[in-house]
């Protein structure tokens, strides 16, 4: 294994999906993917985490490792400063599927099952997010998904850690194949948040369709970025942290080289295009620090619902009843009585003209 030049990150080996009895796992045979129900708590009534007038903070962070207890405590301390509700973690370097509690936060992880501490993803949930959690699915050491109760039905959050840019095309394609299979199983009406370290540069709006990215992406795109943009287009996703102009460049880029001279935007928070108007802001936070070469990226969401105008019912008259002589006579009496004053006025005005 050779390290990437000017990078402290490890190179990802061949991509694989663990086939275990862990709750909520998917199994992968190379051609199909089977979704199980994940981990659920049906005893407690769920609260809506995404709703009007309340801001929801979702984020992603490649922390390089949370293998030891100190790293976990440091991570939770930093996230509590920013009051994050749901944060996806990349490169946890932890094994298997775990649930941890730290200072009120719940951490669910999905890692390699065979003693290889590289890769690994996780979700860190606040107390509010825990109350809204319907279930989670540790798909692989690169993908974890969770479902939350929302005002509009469901909020589905997916955290990923894509293979590095120098990985083989086979690794990249297998990763996107599994991710696409995951997206294909989601309800069409759900609000989807896909986030993580994609190791891809998408550039700005001059490099791709405006429906996928905004005007404020960072740097230039590359081949991996084009692949990511195609994926977003197929799945109706917009990249939130390219939609807003930032006062400082450090709020746009997400990765820094060890010498501090090179900066790239490779970590993203993506949201279903249908709910684009609910994205209030999205940017990187340079002040967050866990000793990683990546920055914390947070998007704030507040549900905005379109006001539906209620049309007044149109009163329709049954004119066929006028065929009845009795009804017709009664109608003429009523109408004639209402317009009698107008008819008399017309007669008087006509008489004045003739005099």
Secondary structure, 3 states (H helix, E strand, C coil): CCCCCCCCCCCCCCCCCCCCCCCCCCEECCCCEECCCCEECCCCCCCCCCCCCCCEEEEEEECCCCCCHHHHHHHHHHHHHCCCCEEEEECCCCECEEEEEECCEEEEEECECCCCCCCCEEEEECHHHHHHEEEEEECCCCEEEEEEEECCEEEEEEEEECCCCCCCHHHHHHHHHHHHHHHHCCCCCCEEEEEEECCCCECCHHHCCCCCCCCCCCCCECHHHHHHHHHHHHCCEEEHHHCCCCCCHHHCCCEECCCCCCEECCEEEEEEHHHHHHEEEEEEECCCCCCCCECEEEEEECCCCCCCCCCCCCCCCCHHHHHCHHHHHHHHHHHHHHHHHHHHHHHHHHHHHHC
